[in-house]
Amino acid sequence: SGDGTVRIWSLASGETVRTLSGHVGAGLAVDFSPNARRLATVGVDRTVRIWNPNSGQLLRTLLNHTATVQDVSYSPDGSQLATASFDRTAQINPLPTIEELLVAAQERMTRSLTLEECRQFLRTAVCG
């Protein structure tokens, strides 16, 4: 929408179930990841934003374009994100897996997560 928000609607009720705020200016395109656990949005602010559509949490912002980003699409396996911009470029952005993110986080941690913290915050089988 023109106010910098992206709205997720319930097909059953027609009501807005989540409003994602973050773009400056209009959001122009969206795409759900193949597993529907991520939502990518693009807009006139030249950004690509990746969200958790269930919580509304902004997970990542990509600043790779120099003009309005007009389209976005996940690869069939969800490992890459294609974007197209008025800067006359199309880009393929590799997306890290949860395992790659965990390795990066472990390299920067000051302490290890307990098993309970891992299960609570990461919600992944990697926790054991």
C-alpha positions as CSV (number, residue, x, y, z in Angstrom):
1,S,0.0,0.0,0.0
2,G,1.0,3.6,-0.3
3,D,1.5,4.1,3.4
4,G,4.5,1.8,3.7
5,T,2.6,-1.1,5.1
6,V,1.9,-4.6,3.8
7,R,-1.3,-6.2,5.0
8,I,-2.0,-10.0,5.3
9,W,-5.6,-10.8,4.9
10,S,-7.7,-13.8,6.0
11,L,-9.3,-15.4,3.0
12,A,-12.1,-16.8,5.2
13,S,-13.1,-13.6,6.9
14,G,-11.7,-10.9,4.6
15,E,-10.2,-9.2,7.7
16,T,-6.6,-8.0,8.0
17,V,-4.8,-10.4,10.3
18,R,-1.4,-8.7,10.2
19,T,0.0,-5.4,9.2
20,L,3.7,-5.2,8.4
21,S,5.3,-1.8,8.8
22,G,8.7,-0.9,7.5
23,H,8.8,0.3,3.9
24,V,9.1,4.0,3.3
25,G,6.5,4.7,0.7
26,A,4.6,2.1,-1.3
27,G,5.1,-1.6,-1.1
28,L,4.8,-2.9,-4.7
29,A,5.1,-6.7,-4.7
30,V,5.1,-9.7,-2.3
31,D,5.9,-13.4,-2.4
32,F,5.6,-16.1,0.1
33,S,8.4,-18.7,0.4
34,P,7.4,-22.2,-0.8
35,N,6.9,-23.3,2.8
36,A,5.0,-20.1,3.6
37,R,7.3,-19.4,6.6
38,R,8.7,-16.2,5.1
39,L,7.2,-13.3,3.1
40,A,9.4,-11.1,0.9
41,T,8.2,-7.6,0.2
42,V,9.6,-4.9,-2.1
43,G,8.9,-1.2,-2.7
44,V,9.8,2.3,-3.8
45,D,12.3,2.6,-0.9
46,R,14.7,0.3,-2.9
47,T,14.5,-2.4,-0.2
48,V,13.7,-6.0,-0.1
49,R,12.3,-7.0,3.3
50,I,11.9,-10.6,4.6
51,W,9.3,-11.2,7.3
52,N,7.9,-13.9,9.4
53,P,4.3,-13.6,8.3
54,N,3.0,-15.3,11.4
55,S,4.6,-13.0,14.0
56,G,5.1,-9.9,11.8
57,Q,8.8,-9.8,12.7
58,L,11.1,-8.2,10.2
59,L,13.9,-10.8,9.7
60,R,16.2,-9.2,7.1
61,T,16.5,-6.1,4.9
62,L,18.4,-6.3,1.6
63,L,19.7,-3.0,0.2
64,N,21.1,-4.2,-3.2
65,H,19.2,-1.9,-5.6
66,T,19.6,1.8,-6.5
67,A,16.0,2.4,-7.6
68,T,12.5,1.2,-6.9
69,V,12.3,-2.6,-6.6
70,Q,9.3,-3.7,-8.6
71,D,9.1,-7.5,-8.3
72,V,10.2,-10.4,-6.1
73,S,10.0,-14.1,-6.3
74,Y,11.4,-17.1,-4.3
75,S,13.0,-20.0,-6.0
76,P,11.0,-23.2,-5.9
77,D,13.2,-24.6,-3.1
78,G,13.2,-21.2,-1.2
79,S,17.0,-21.0,-1.2
80,Q,17.2,-17.9,-3.4
81,L,15.2,-14.7,-3.9
82,A,15.0,-13.0,-7.3
83,T,14.4,-9.3,-7.5
84,A,13.8,-6.8,-10.4
85,S,14.3,-3.1,-10.1
86,F,13.8,0.1,-12.1
87,D,17.6,0.4,-11.9
88,R,17.5,-2.0,-14.8
89,T,18.9,-4.9,-12.9
90,A,17.6,-8.3,-11.8
91,Q,19.4,-10.0,-8.9
92,I,19.5,-13.4,-7.4
93,N,20.0,-13.3,-3.7
94,P,21.1,-16.5,-1.9
95,L,19.3,-17.0,1.4
96,P,21.1,-18.7,4.2
97,T,19.7,-21.9,5.7
98,I,18.9,-22.1,9.4
99,E,22.1,-24.2,9.8
100,E,24.2,-21.5,8.2
101,L,22.6,-18.8,10.4
102,L,23.3,-20.9,13.5
103,V,26.9,-21.3,12.6
104,A,27.3,-17.6,12.1
105,A,25.5,-16.9,15.4
106,Q,27.7,-19.4,17.2
107,E,30.8,-17.7,15.9
108,R,29.6,-14.4,17.5
109,M,28.0,-15.7,20.7
110,T,29.3,-14.9,24.2
111,R,27.6,-18.0,25.6
112,S,25.9,-21.1,24.4
113,L,22.1,-21.4,24.5
114,T,20.7,-24.0,26.8
115,L,18.6,-26.8,25.2
116,E,15.5,-25.1,26.5
117,E,16.5,-21.7,25.0
118,C,17.3,-23.3,21.7
119,R,13.9,-25.0,21.5
120,Q,12.1,-21.9,22.6
121,F,13.7,-19.3,20.4
122,L,14.9,-21.3,17.4
123,R,12.1,-23.8,17.1
124,T,14.1,-26.2,15.0
125,A,15.3,-29.8,15.0
126,V,18.9,-28.6,15.1
127,C,18.4,-28.2,18.9
128,G,18.4,-32.0,19.3
